[in-house]
Amino acid sequence: MDYKLERPRPRQNFCPTPTFKGSDTPTQICILGGGFGGLYTALYLQRFPWFKSQNCQITLVDRKDHLVFTPLLYELVTHELQPWEIAPSFKKLTYNTTIQFCQGIVRGVDLETRQVKVEKKPSAGREGFELDPLVLVYDYLVLAVGAEMRLDGIPGATTYAHPFRTITDAERLEEQLRLLETSNRPEIRVAVVGGGPSGVELACKLADRLRGRGQVRLIERGQEILKTFSPYSRAAAYRALKARRVQIDFETSVESIESDRITLFREGQMLDLPVDLVLWTVGTRSIDWVRNLPCRHNSQGQLITLPTLQLIDYPEVFALGDLAEIQDPRGRQIPATAQVAYQQADCAALNINRAIAGKRLRNFHYLHMGEMLTLGKGEAVVSSFALKLEGRLAGIIRQFVYLQRLPTVRHRLQVLRHWVWQWLTGLWQQVVRLIFDRRRRRKL
Ligand SMILES: Cc1cc2nc3c(=O)[nH]c(=O)nc-3n(C[C@H](O)[C@H](O)[C@H](O)COP(=O)(O)OP(=O)(O)OC[C@H]3O[C@@H](n4cnc5c(N)ncnc54)[C@H](O)[C@@H]3O)c2cc1C
């Protein structure tokens, strides 16, 4: 099958004035969602030297004003990293590029008329929360708004359980932890729901943050944690959880959550446990308007695409990241991860570029590069091809791999400079401490 795409008719875009100085109306490329799928597609499009000189307008829409580099979000719990390092603003990331950032909430897409309905954040100087309605018209569309957390199935979860996906979630958790740490309670009881990678990583970080005062339990419905991970990573995770005295409750489901307790169901019995904090890491679902798009979806509401990442009946629309179904060559579904979205972004950018140039599009091939998990402060497990490591060295490798994945060279260098500075300051403090200790010992 040939997925060659006919160049659609250029249209007028009603987003802020196009920055291009070309003669005709620019080709409008609209990218919805500034995460691993969307932002990286926009940035990769900049890589093509001829693309810059073309009469193209890239508009990136996101409801937030910053990226969240989720694999490093846990480091905020233990203060190993600061928010600016993992959540650079889109303004900064798109500086000196031809990408125009538009902060607003996408409310729907009309695939027939090629229009996107956005509620745009009012421009600077205007007060209030009222959003300006805006219609964007596209020639090419990239759908990459990810998925949203599902908390409404369990009584009390929406009110009392904390999700952990955004910087706001991390800030709320920090506030809650500070309140608990400064209180006079002898122990802090935390329940982390979900034995997937997020649950395991969060449980280890929380145990390290709360140290002897923390009583962390990990609640898993199945018989195993990290089901989709290799036995090596799973064994390392079990060791890390055991070393941090995290209690794992297998075959246990959550029945309800209240302000100070969680009700669990295990082996036919209800268990009512007092808790100070509940963290929720399981269950996502497609965003409403994505689920309602008149195209093919799988049973979980994810969009089904061609191997070129195009929607089946809408070749000018590309769908990637958590909102799209992805299969391996044997037809088995691959879990949605940043690694997949990041590689899809590369393919989507290439295909948009090829479509504009009237060339045949390429199929997406996922290459599994391995797996990495943070297992407490400064520690990790890395399993990639023949490399298998755990502990501090794995922690350093993981951080440097992610440093290299951060968007834009400028941001990477700023983060690297900060790390080197922190390392030098730490080293200097150790040297000073050593000198003082020696002098004190000599005096004695
Ligand atoms: C805490 C955490 C840790 C993770 N760690 C890892 C890891 O270590 N390795 C890994 O491979 N994967 C990891 N993941 C999974 C990974 O983050 C996702 O698979 C990946 O982000 C998916 O990319 P995406 O572009 O589809 O969506 P996202 O990165 O979620 O981006 C979607 C963007 O769309 C925006 N958006 C959503 N709805 C709207 C709307 N209506 N209007 C405007 N904008 C909207 C959002 O603000 C967001 O910026 C982790 C996820 C979490 C939550």
PDBQT file of the ligand as one rigid body, heavy atoms in Angstrom, charges set to zero:
ROOT
HETATM    1  C1  LIG A 501       5.236  10.157  36.503  1.00  0.00    +0.000 C 
HETATM    2  C2  LIG A 501       5.459   9.523  35.172  1.00  0.00    +0.000 A 
HETATM    3  C3  LIG A 501       6.679   8.954  34.878  1.00  0.00    +0.000 A 
HETATM    4  C4  LIG A 501       6.925   8.373  33.635  1.00  0.00    +0.000 A 
HETATM    5  N1  LIG A 501       8.144   7.818  33.404  1.00  0.00    +0.000 NA
HETATM    6  C5  LIG A 501       8.401   7.283  32.198  1.00  0.00    +0.000 A 
HETATM    7  C6  LIG A 501       9.690   6.726  31.932  1.00  0.00    +0.000 A 
HETATM    8  O1  LIG A 501      10.569   6.696  32.796  1.00  0.00    +0.000 OA
HETATM    9  N2  LIG A 501       9.915   6.218  30.690  1.00  0.00    +0.000 N 
HETATM   10  C7  LIG A 501       8.953   6.234  29.723  1.00  0.00    +0.000 A 
HETATM   11  O2  LIG A 501       9.234   5.790  28.605  1.00  0.00    +0.000 OA
HETATM   12  N3  LIG A 501       7.720   6.727  29.960  1.00  0.00    +0.000 NA
HETATM   13  C8  LIG A 501       7.418   7.265  31.161  1.00  0.00    +0.000 A 
HETATM   14  N4  LIG A 501       6.169   7.770  31.420  1.00  0.00    +0.000 N 
HETATM   15  C9  LIG A 501       5.137   7.728  30.357  1.00  0.00    +0.000 C 
HETATM   16  C10 LIG A 501       5.301   8.936  29.453  1.00  0.00    +0.000 C 
HETATM   17  O3  LIG A 501       5.313  10.129  30.191  1.00  0.00    +0.000 OA
HETATM   18  C11 LIG A 501       4.197   9.001  28.420  1.00  0.00    +0.000 C 
HETATM   19  O4  LIG A 501       4.091   7.774  27.764  1.00  0.00    +0.000 OA
HETATM   20  C12 LIG A 501       4.517  10.094  27.419  1.00  0.00    +0.000 C 
HETATM   21  O5  LIG A 501       4.582  11.333  28.074  1.00  0.00    +0.000 OA
HETATM   22  C13 LIG A 501       3.475  10.137  26.313  1.00  0.00    +0.000 C 
HETATM   23  O6  LIG A 501       3.729  11.214  25.474  1.00  0.00    +0.000 OA
HETATM   24  P1  LIG A 501       2.516  11.996  24.790  1.00  0.00    +0.000 P 
HETATM   25  O7  LIG A 501       3.130  13.042  23.936  1.00  0.00    +0.000 OA
HETATM   26  O8  LIG A 501       1.560  11.069  24.204  1.00  0.00    +0.000 OA
HETATM   27  O9  LIG A 501       1.742  12.674  26.007  1.00  0.00    +0.000 OA
HETATM   28  P2  LIG A 501       2.244  13.677  27.082  1.00  0.00    +0.000 P 
HETATM   29  O10 LIG A 501       3.713  13.669  27.223  1.00  0.00    +0.000 OA
HETATM   30  O11 LIG A 501       1.401  13.389  28.287  1.00  0.00    +0.000 OA
HETATM   31  O12 LIG A 501       1.838  15.104  26.481  1.00  0.00    +0.000 OA
HETATM   32  C14 LIG A 501       0.522  15.470  26.262  1.00  0.00    +0.000 C 
HETATM   33  C15 LIG A 501       0.465  16.983  26.302  1.00  0.00    +0.000 C 
HETATM   34  O13 LIG A 501      -0.828  17.388  25.855  1.00  0.00    +0.000 OA
HETATM   35  C16 LIG A 501      -1.303  18.409  26.690  1.00  0.00    +0.000 C 
HETATM   36  N5  LIG A 501      -2.769  18.344  26.663  1.00  0.00    +0.000 N 
HETATM   37  C17 LIG A 501      -3.560  17.338  27.086  1.00  0.00    +0.000 A 
HETATM   38  N6  LIG A 501      -4.849  17.618  26.835  1.00  0.00    +0.000 NA
HETATM   39  C18 LIG A 501      -4.854  18.831  26.236  1.00  0.00    +0.000 A 
HETATM   40  C19 LIG A 501      -5.893  19.666  25.735  1.00  0.00    +0.000 A 
HETATM   41  N7  LIG A 501      -7.170  19.308  25.769  1.00  0.00    +0.000 N 
HETATM   42  N8  LIG A 501      -5.529  20.837  25.197  1.00  0.00    +0.000 NA
HETATM   43  C20 LIG A 501      -4.235  21.239  25.132  1.00  0.00    +0.000 A 
HETATM   44  N9  LIG A 501      -3.229  20.475  25.580  1.00  0.00    +0.000 NA
HETATM   45  C21 LIG A 501      -3.545  19.293  26.123  1.00  0.00    +0.000 A 
HETATM   46  C22 LIG A 501      -0.732  18.115  28.059  1.00  0.00    +0.000 C 
HETATM   47  O14 LIG A 501      -0.647  19.298  28.822  1.00  0.00    +0.000 OA
HETATM   48  C23 LIG A 501       0.645  17.552  27.700  1.00  0.00    +0.000 C 
HETATM   49  O15 LIG A 501       1.635  18.557  27.673  1.00  0.00    +0.000 OA
HETATM   50  C24 LIG A 501       5.897   8.347  32.652  1.00  0.00    +0.000 A 
HETATM   51  C25 LIG A 501       4.653   8.925  32.934  1.00  0.00    +0.000 A 
HETATM   52  C26 LIG A 501       4.430   9.505  34.187  1.00  0.00    +0.000 A 
HETATM   53  C27 LIG A 501       3.093  10.118  34.475  1.00  0.00    +0.000 C 
ENDROOT
TORSDOF 0
